[in-house]
Amino acid sequence: MLVARPGRDVSADRRLISERFPRSAAYHPEWLIAGVSGGANALWLTEWLSEAMDLQPGMRVLDLGCGRGVSSIFLYREYGVQVWATDLWFSPSERLQRIRDVGIEDGVFPIRADARSLPFAHDFFDAVVSIDSFVYYGTDDLYLCDLARFVKPGGQIGIAGAGLVREIDGPVPEHLRDWWEPSMWCLHSAPWWRRHWERTGVVDVERADSMADGWRAWLDWQRAVTRDNSTEIDALEADRGRYLGYVRAVGRRRPDATLAEPVVSVPVRYRPTPLLRGDS
């Protein structure tokens, strides 16, 4: 049965409606599909992540790796936060047009930036979210320490996206081999993310878990949007949640955490010296 928010008109087009995600159900499937930038339903993942975060109206939120801005618009409309919609691969101008079309230029700001070279002031954001993007850069042992500088002490960092229900120890399972490629070793389980973040001492991890039957949500999205992607669909159907699923993690920046400034250049002065011992 569809669960709709009071006062929201749900379209007769029932594609991509899930009672697990009532906020997302109000959004037209054509609008969502037109803004596709990855292999997951950005609204479902954003709604799921937001349930584990303390997003309050007026907060400044960095939507890191936002793709074409669908998650950013959702965050603004549903939670009243200001969003810096930041991505490297997709055009900020196309993102701006999508923002303008829904009349929220005063609350969602498109930025082109590399996640490893962010142009923001320290302690600027109340929270950071990253939807199905963090695995491309956040597995770096040093990355969380750099990112946390942009969040106020006590602010949250939350990620959600494709991952593993449990780590793959050893060779890739036979039923996943046709789909798996070397870059997919960036996928990890919730316990892996908890350990990866906790050992930095930068955040207190408040949540690290897998979505119940997340593989089904992953499969539903693939069937609805990329029906010709038979290799991935076949892998999900064969796996049935043994390894593949959706993962989220939420950490809160510790006020006592020491965050070293990143080294961006080393000042040196050249001094000529003899090349060989016999040179004067």
NORQUI-V93570 format. One record per pair of residues at least 12 apart in sequence whose C-alpha atoms are under 6 Angstrom apart, sorted by the first residue. I is the first residue (numbers start at 1). J is the second residue. Records with the same first field share a line. If there is no record, write none. Layout:
I = J ; J
This chain:
2 = 19
3 = 19 ; 22
4 = 22
10 = 26
24 = 43
35 = 68
37 = 67
42 = 71
43 = 71
57 = 79 ; 80 ; 81
58 = 81
59 = 81 ; 82 ; 126
60 = 82 ; 125 ; 126
61 = 82 ; 83 ; 125 ; 126 ; 127 ; 128
62 = 83 ; 84 ; 128
63 = 84 ; 85 ; 86 ; 129 ; 130
64 = 86 ; 130
65 = 86 ; 87 ; 133
66 = 85 ; 86 ; 87
67 = 87 ; 90
68 = 95
69 = 95
72 = 85
82 = 107 ; 108
83 = 108
84 = 108 ; 109
85 = 109 ; 110 ; 111
86 = 111 ; 112
87 = 112 ; 113
88 = 112 ; 113 ; 114
92 = 110 ; 111 ; 112
122 = 149 ; 150
123 = 150 ; 151 ; 152
124 = 150 ; 151
125 = 151
126 = 151 ; 152 ; 155
127 = 155 ; 156 ; 157
128 = 157
129 = 157 ; 158 ; 159
130 = 159
131 = 159 ; 160 ; 161
132 = 160 ; 161
135 = 186
153 = 253 ; 255
154 = 252 ; 253 ; 254 ; 255
155 = 252 ; 253
156 = 251 ; 252
157 = 250 ; 251
158 = 249 ; 250
159 = 248 ; 249
160 = 247 ; 248
161 = 246 ; 247
162 = 246
163 = 187 ; 188 ; 189 ; 245 ; 246 ; 247
164 = 188 ; 189 ; 243 ; 244 ; 245
165 = 189 ; 243 ; 244 ; 245
166 = 189 ; 243
167 = 189
176 = 235
179 = 231 ; 232
190 = 208 ; 209 ; 247
202 = 253 ; 254 ; 257
203 = 251 ; 252 ; 253 ; 254
204 = 251 ; 252
205 = 250 ; 251
206 = 250 ; 251
207 = 249 ; 250
208 = 248 ; 249
209 = 247 ; 248
210 = 246 ; 247
211 = 246
214 = 245 ; 246
215 = 241 ; 245
